Structure formats: structure tokens, C-alpha cells
């Protein structure tokens, strides 16, 4: 009887570990990388960036951000806030 209980507990454990909540419930995955931060920024701008723009973004990002936590904080910004952070408040107001 005890072995059946242990077996059931193990099965439940592995089944629960395999389940993931859908992304719309958990929010976006935050990478903590410059690639992820640049992807977030370009997605907010509507995409369509060139390879050169992406390379420039990653290079600038490496100069600005020093750790994964600050990169995750940027990735969690709303799109208007992310664009304002990169382009400044005046660039956003002039549109």
C-alpha cells in the first residue's frame, strides 16, 4: 500500500513539473540579455529593423546595461516606456 502511494506521488510530481502555465497568464519571458532587450524595443517599434540596427542596439545595450537584472527590468517595461527610455521623452512627444 505504501509503495502505491509513493508511486502515485512520483507520477503526480512529474506530471506537475511537465505542466506550464500559458504565456498569457505568466507574461513574457524575460531573458536578461541585450538580445532580448533589443527584441523588446524593436517589437515595440513595430519590428522591421535591419541587421545593422540590431547590431547597433546590442552594442549600445552592452554599454548601458551592466547586469541581467537591469536588462530584465527593461524587458518588463511597457512599450511606450521602453521606447521613451531608448529615444527620450522629447522624441516621443514630437510624433
C-alpha positions as CSV (number, residue, x, y, z in Angstrom):
1,X,0.0,0.0,0.0
2,X,2.8,2.4,0.9
3,X,4.6,1.7,-2.4
4,X,1.4,2.5,-4.3
5,X,1.2,5.9,-2.5
6,X,4.9,6.6,-3.4
7,X,4.3,5.7,-7.0
8,X,1.2,7.9,-7.2
9,X,3.2,10.8,-5.6
10,X,6.0,10.4,-8.1
11,X,3.7,10.3,-11.0
12,X,1.9,13.5,-9.8
13,X,5.2,15.2,-9.2
14,X,6.4,14.6,-12.7
15,X,3.1,15.5,-14.3
16,X,3.0,18.8,-12.4
17,X,6.6,19.5,-13.3
18,X,5.8,19.0,-17.0
19,X,2.9,21.4,-16.9
20,X,3.5,25.1,-17.6
21,X,1.1,28.0,-17.4
22,X,0.3,29.6,-20.7
23,X,2.3,32.7,-21.6
24,X,-0.8,35.0,-21.4
25,X,-1.0,34.1,-17.7
26,X,2.6,34.4,-16.8
27,X,3.6,37.3,-19.1
28,X,6.6,37.4,-21.4
29,X,9.8,35.6,-20.7
30,X,12.5,38.0,-19.6
31,X,15.9,36.9,-20.9
32,X,18.1,39.4,-19.1
33,X,20.2,39.7,-22.3
34,X,20.8,42.6,-24.7
35,X,19.3,40.5,-27.5
36,X,16.1,40.2,-25.5
37,X,16.1,43.9,-24.6
38,X,16.6,44.8,-28.3
39,X,14.0,42.4,-29.4
40,X,11.6,44.0,-26.9
41,X,12.4,47.5,-28.2
42,X,12.1,46.6,-31.8
43,X,8.8,44.8,-31.2
44,X,7.5,47.9,-29.5
45,X,8.6,49.9,-32.6
46,X,6.7,47.6,-34.9
47,X,9.6,45.4,-36.0
48,X,11.2,45.5,-39.4
49,X,14.7,46.5,-38.1
50,X,17.8,45.9,-40.2
51,X,20.6,43.6,-39.2
52,X,22.8,46.7,-38.7
53,X,20.2,48.4,-36.5
54,X,20.0,45.2,-34.3
55,X,23.8,45.1,-34.1
56,X,24.0,48.7,-33.1
57,X,21.3,48.2,-30.5
58,X,23.2,45.3,-28.9
59,X,26.4,47.2,-28.9
60,X,24.7,50.3,-27.3
61,X,22.9,48.0,-24.8
62,X,26.2,46.5,-23.7
63,X,27.5,50.0,-22.9
64,X,24.3,51.0,-21.0
65,X,23.3,47.9,-19.0
66,X,25.7,46.2,-16.7
67,X,23.7,43.2,-15.3
68,X,20.9,40.8,-16.1
69,X,18.5,42.3,-13.5
70,X,18.5,45.7,-15.2
71,X,18.0,44.1,-18.6
72,X,15.0,42.1,-17.3
73,X,13.7,45.4,-15.8
74,X,13.9,47.0,-19.3
75,X,12.3,44.0,-20.9
76,X,9.4,44.3,-18.5
77,X,8.7,47.9,-19.4
78,X,5.5,48.7,-21.3
79,X,6.1,49.6,-25.0
80,X,5.6,53.3,-24.6
81,X,8.0,53.3,-21.6
82,X,10.6,51.2,-23.4
83,X,10.6,53.5,-26.5
84,X,10.8,56.6,-24.3
85,X,13.8,55.1,-22.4
86,X,15.7,54.5,-25.6
87,X,14.6,57.6,-27.6
88,X,14.0,60.0,-24.8
89,X,10.8,61.9,-23.9
90,X,11.2,64.6,-26.5
91,X,11.4,62.2,-29.4
92,X,8.1,60.6,-28.2
93,X,6.4,64.0,-27.7
94,X,7.4,65.2,-31.2
95,X,5.5,62.5,-33.0
